[in-house]
Amino acid sequence: MILTEEQEMMRDLVRRLVRERIEPVASSIDEEEQFPEESYQAFVETGLLKLTLPEQYGGIDADVTTLCLVIEEIAKVSAASALMVFSTQAVYRVIRETGTDEQKDRFFSAIAREDALASFVLTEPDYGSDAGSIQTKAIRDGDRYLVSGTKVFITTGSNARYFLVFARTGPGERAKGLSAFVMQRDMPGLEVGSAENKMGLRGSMTNEIVFDRVAVPVANRLLEEGAGWRVLTEVANVMRLWGAASMALGIAEGAFQCAVDYAQERHQFGKPIARFQGIRFMLADMAMLIESSRSLIYRTAALIDSGAPSQKEVETLVSMSKCFASDAAMKVTTDAVQILGAYGYTKEYPVERMMRDAKAVQILDGSNQIQRIVVAKNIIQN
């Protein structure tokens, strides 16, 4: 894919930022599992938290390809840091695509001043993959809704200022009864729980959020009542491409480069281990998986930005990209640990962290089993 001059400039800017500001602290972000303040400040200073905002609010109205490039570059060294940009831009892009002029001006004017993070709030204790069955309720009360329920595994939950919340307004069954709301952290009744102690993606805060009759103005609802499923599937679904898929690609690329460097430096039996056929076959397979992932992601991004494909084609390609890239990342990172041998199993090198992060990406943003169901459904058309 041929990038525009603006896209190349953005990629190069992020690449330098990652090398200078994020790579030196990537391991400590994971070990300490604290909010990555250094990454946050770097993103604020370079405007990466406002990518999807229209230009009049300090953004660049970023297209899907640009978002893919940004997330990929950050995830090469710190997937936890990439998640901060991912979740925030997921919310702001939905507002950009579905909000009224009044909503966009109201929210984006405030966001432009605050450099605020945002969280996508969907999953519940009993309903993850089965999003159409969520039970958080929003009951209409005059010019407001009273929202009650519990959400779990919310990325950036403890540090977000804005939340895109999906709740059941009824009376339609399952997906037909859902609506989408923009909520602020300081609304009475909204409580953020402690962060989960995770195996991977440590440093990205993942929280429970409880809503106890939170009063949300009707003016904060996106689209009409009951349109939440349309917001989720026709607008937000694309985030899997520049979110989980591009994160997976970046993780794989980072692990692969580490394995290549190590294989050329490590000597056994009088020569670099990169000279042995067994290692070469592994590196070749890793490179092919990465290139296949990159080609699928970039092609899908270009098609979406062109506006040409149908909704079903977009859905299919996005699910393919997320599933293939994250499975590839799991294979590549596991092989990277193997190539580094005992060192690969230590925290002296980043590949063990990347392997843990890759496992998470197979699960988050719609598990790979669900992505296969989506692809098969669209192929069979039943």
C-alpha positions in Angstrom: 0.0 0.0 0.0 1.3 3.4 -0.9 1.0 5.9 2.0 0.2 9.5 1.6 2.9 12.1 2.6 0.8 12.9 5.7 0.6 9.2 6.7 4.3 8.7 6.3 5.0 11.8 8.4 2.7 10.6 11.1 4.3 7.1 11.1 7.8 8.6 11.3 6.8 11.0 14.1 5.4 8.1 16.2 8.4 5.9 15.4 10.7 8.6 16.8 8.5 9.2 19.8 8.4 5.5 20.6 12.1 5.1 20.4 12.9 8.1 22.5 10.2 8.2 25.1 8.3 4.9 25.4 10.9 2.1 24.7 13.1 3.1 27.6 10.2 2.7 30.1 8.3 -0.2 28.4 9.6 -2.9 30.8 8.9 -0.9 33.9 5.4 -0.2 32.7 4.8 -3.9 32.7 6.6 -4.7 35.9 5.1 -2.0 38.0 1.6 -2.2 36.5 1.1 1.4 37.1 -0.6 4.0 34.8 2.1 4.8 32.2 2.4 8.5 32.9 5.5 8.9 30.6 3.5 7.5 27.7 0.5 9.6 28.5 2.6 12.8 28.5 4.3 11.9 25.3 0.9 11.3 23.6 -0.4 14.7 25.0 2.6 16.6 23.7 2.3 15.1 20.2 -1.5 15.2 19.9 -1.9 11.5 19.6 -4.9 11.6 22.0 -6.8 13.9 19.6 -6.1 12.1 16.3 -9.8 11.5 15.3 -11.0 14.9 16.4 -11.8 17.4 13.6 -9.2 20.0 12.8 -11.1 22.8 14.5 -10.7 21.0 17.8 -7.0 20.3 17.5 -7.2 16.9 15.7 -6.4 15.7 12.2 -9.7 13.9 11.5 -7.5 10.8 11.2 -8.6 8.1 8.8 -8.5 4.3 9.5 -5.1 3.8 7.8 -3.5 6.5 10.0 -4.9 5.0 13.1 -3.5 1.6 12.1 0.0 3.0 11.6 0.0 4.8 14.9 -1.2 1.8 17.0 1.2 -0.5 15.2 4.3 1.6 15.9 3.5 2.1 19.6 2.7 -1.7 20.1 6.1 -2.6 18.8 7.5 -1.7 22.2 4.5 -1.3 24.5 1.1 -2.7 23.8 -0.1 -1.3 27.1 0.7 2.2 25.9 -1.0 1.5 22.6 -4.2 0.6 24.4 -4.4 4.1 25.8 -4.6 5.6 22.4 -6.8 2.8 21.0 -9.5 3.1 23.6 -9.6 6.9 23.6 -9.7 7.1 19.8 -12.4 4.4 19.6 -14.7 6.6 21.7 -13.9 9.9 19.9 -14.3 8.4 16.5 -17.8 7.1 17.4 -18.8 10.5 18.5 -17.3 12.0 15.3 -19.3 9.6 13.1 -22.6 9.5 15.0 -22.9 12.7 17.1 -25.0 15.7 16.2 -23.2 19.0 15.5 -24.2 20.1 19.0 -22.8 17.0 20.6 -19.6 17.2 18.7 -19.0 20.8 19.6 -19.9 20.2 23.2 -17.7 17.2 23.8 -14.8 18.0 21.5 -14.5 21.5 22.8 -14.0 20.1 26.3 -11.8 17.2 25.1 -9.5 19.7 23.2 -8.9 21.5 26.5 -8.4 18.5 28.7 -6.3 16.0 26.8 -8.8 13.5 28.3 -8.7 9.7 28.0 -11.8 7.7 27.2 -13.1 4.2 27.7 -15.3 2.0 25.6 -17.8 0.5 28.1 -19.6 -2.7 26.9 -18.7 -5.9 28.6 -20.6 -7.1 31.7 -19.9 -9.9 34.2 -22.2 -12.4 32.5 -22.1 -10.9 28.9 -18.9 -10.5 27.0 -19.2 -12.1 23.6 -23.0 -12.1 23.8 -23.2 -8.3 23.7 -26.8 -8.4 22.6 -27.8 -9.7 26.0 -26.2 -7.0 28.2 -28.4 -6.0 31.2 -27.2 -2.5 32.3 -30.4 -0.5 32.2 -31.1 3.1 31.2 -34.6 4.1 32.3 -36.1 7.3 30.8 -37.0 9.9 33.4 -38.0 13.2 31.7 -35.0 14.8 30.0 -32.6 12.3 31.4 -31.9 8.5 31.8 -31.2 6.8 35.0 -28.4 4.2 34.3 -27.8 1.2 36.6 -25.6 -1.8 36.2 -22.1 -3.2 36.2 -19.4 -3.3 33.5 -16.1 -5.2 33.7 -12.8 -5.4 31.9 -12.9 -1.7 30.9 -9.7 -0.5 29.3 -8.3 2.7 30.8 -11.3 2.8 33.2 -9.4 4.2 36.2 -7.9 7.1 34.2 -10.7 7.9 31.7 -12.6 11.2 31.7 -15.2 10.1 29.2 -17.1 6.8 28.8 -19.0 5.4 25.8 -21.6 3.3 27.6 -24.0 0.8 26.1 -27.2 0.2 28.1 -30.6 -1.4 27.6 -33.4 1.1 27.1 -36.0 -1.3 25.6 -38.6 -2.3 24.7 -36.9 -4.3 21.9 -35.4 -7.7 22.6 -31.6 -8.2 22.7 -29.8 -6.0 20.2 -33.0 -4.0 19.4 -33.2 -2.6 22.9 -29.7 -1.1 23.2 -28.7 2.6 23.2 -25.3 4.3 23.4 -24.5 7.2 25.8 -21.5 9.5 26.4 -20.9 9.8 30.1 -18.4 11.8 32.2 -16.4 10.5 35.1 -17.7 13.0 37.6 -21.4 12.0 37.2 -22.8 11.1 40.6 -23.3 7.3 41.0 -20.5 6.3 38.6 -17.9 4.4 40.5 -14.7 2.9 39.1 -13.4 -0.2 40.9 -9.8 -1.4 41.4 -7.7 -2.5 38.4 -7.5 -6.2 37.5 -4.2 -8.0 38.1 -3.5 -9.3 34.6 -1.1 -11.7 33.0 -0.4 -9.4 30.1 -1.0 -5.8 29.0 0.1 -4.8 32.5 0.2 -1.0 32.9 -3.0 -0.7 30.9 -5.6 -0.2 33.7 -8.6 -2.6 33.3 -11.4 -1.9 35.7 -14.9 -2.7 36.9 -17.3 0.2 36.6 -20.6 0.4 38.6 -23.5 2.7 37.7 -26.0 3.4 40.5 -28.9 5.4 39.0 -26.5 7.7 37.2 -28.5 10.6 35.7 -27.5 11.0 32.0 -29.0 13.8 29.9 -31.0 12.6 26.9 -28.7 15.0 25.0 -25.8 12.6 25.7 -27.5 9.7 23.8 -25.9 9.0 20.4 -28.5 8.6 17.6 -32.0 7.6 18.4 -33.1 5.4 21.3 -32.5 1.8 20.4 -29.7 2.5 17.9 -27.0 1.2 20.2 -26.5 -2.0 18.2 -26.1 0.1 15.0 -23.5 2.2 16.7 -21.7 -0.9 17.9 -21.7 -2.9 14.7 -21.7 -0.4 11.9 -19.5 2.3 13.4 -17.5 1.0 16.3 -16.7 -2.4 14.8 -14.0 -0.9 12.6 -11.9 -0.2 15.7 -10.9 -3.9 15.7 -8.7 -3.2 12.7 -6.7 -0.3 14.0 -7.1 -1.6 17.6 -6.5 -5.3 18.3 -5.3 -6.2 14.8 -2.8 -3.4 14.5 -1.7 -4.0 18.1 -1.1 -7.6 17.2 0.9 -6.7 14.2 3.1 -4.3 16.2 3.7 -6.9 18.9 4.7 -9.5 16.3 7.1 -7.1 14.6 8.7 -6.1 17.9 9.3 -9.8 18.9 10.5 -10.7 15.4 13.1 -8.0 15.4 14.4 -9.0 18.8 14.6 -12.6 17.6 16.5 -11.7 14.4 19.0 -9.5 16.3 19.6 -12.2 18.9 20.0 -15.0 16.4 22.7 -13.0 14.6 24.6 -12.2 17.8 24.3 -15.5 19.7 27.0 -18.0 18.8 26.9 -21.8 19.3 29.1 -24.5 17.8 31.3 -21.8 16.4 28.8 -19.7 14.5 25.8 -17.5 14.9 22.6 -19.5 15.5 21.1 -17.6 12.6 23.3 -19.8 10.4 21.4 -22.9 11.4 18.6 -24.1 9.1 16.2 -24.8 12.0 16.4 -21.2 13.2 16.2 -19.9 9.6 13.0 -21.8 9.0 11.5 -20.3 12.1 12.4 -16.8 11.2 11.1 -17.3 7.6 7.7 -18.5 9.0 7.6 -15.6 11.4 8.3 -13.1 8.6 5.6 -14.6 6.4 3.0 -14.4 9.1 3.9 -10.8 9.8 3.8 -9.8 6.1 0.4 -11.6 5.6 -1.0 -9.8 8.7 0.3 -6.4 7.5 -1.1 -6.9 3.9 -4.5 -7.9 5.2 -4.7 -5.0 7.7 -3.5 -2.3 5.3 -5.7 -3.5 2.4 -8.7 -3.5 4.7 -7.9 0.0 6.0 -7.5 1.3 2.4 -10.8 -0.2 1.4 -12.6 1.4 4.4 -11.0 4.8 3.8 -12.1 4.6 0.2 -15.7 4.1 1.2 -16.1 1.4 -1.5 -16.9 -1.8 0.4 -20.3 -2.9 1.7 -21.0 -3.2 5.4 -20.8 -7.0 5.2 -17.5 -6.8 3.4 -16.1 -4.5 6.0 -17.3 -6.7 8.8 -15.8 -9.8 7.3 -12.4 -8.2 6.5 -12.1 -6.6 10.0 -12.9 -9.9 11.7 -10.4 -11.7 9.4 -7.7 -9.1 10.2 -8.2 -9.2 14.0 -8.3 -13.0 14.1 -5.4 -13.7 11.7 -3.1 -11.0 13.1 -3.5 -11.9 16.8 -3.1 -15.6 16.1 0.0 -14.7 14.1 1.3 -12.6 17.0 0.9 -15.5 19.4 2.8 -17.8 17.1 5.6 -15.2 16.4 6.1 -14.3 20.0 6.1 -17.9 21.2 8.8 -18.7 18.5 10.7 -15.6 19.5 10.9 -16.9 23.1 12.1 -20.3 21.7 14.8 -18.7 19.6 16.1 -16.8 22.6 16.0 -20.0 24.7 16.5 -19.6 28.4 17.0 -15.8 27.9 13.7 -15.6 26.2 12.1 -16.8 29.4 13.6 -14.1 31.5 12.7 -10.4 31.8 16.1 -9.4 30.5 14.5 -9.5 27.0 11.1 -8.2 26.0 9.8 -11.3 24.2 8.3 -12.9 27.2 6.2 -9.8 27.8 5.2 -9.6 24.2 4.1 -13.2 24.3 1.8 -12.4 27.3 0.5 -9.4 25.6 -0.2 -11.4 22.4 -2.4 -13.8 24.4 -4.5 -11.0 25.6 -5.1 -9.7 22.1 -6.5 -13.0 21.0 -9.2 -12.5 23.6 -10.0 -8.8 23.8 -12.0 -6.7 21.4 -14.1 -9.8 20.4 -12.4 -13.2 20.9 -11.0 -15.0 17.9 -13.7 -17.6 18.2 -16.3 -14.9 17.7 -14.4 -13.5 14.8 -14.5 -16.9 13.1 -18.2 -17.1 13.7 -18.7 -13.7 12.0 -16.5 -14.6 9.0 -18.3 -17.9 8.5 -21.8 -16.3 8.9 -21.0 -13.8 6.2 -19.6 -16.5 3.9 -22.5 -18.8 4.3 -25.0 -15.9 4.6 -26.9 -17.7 7.3 
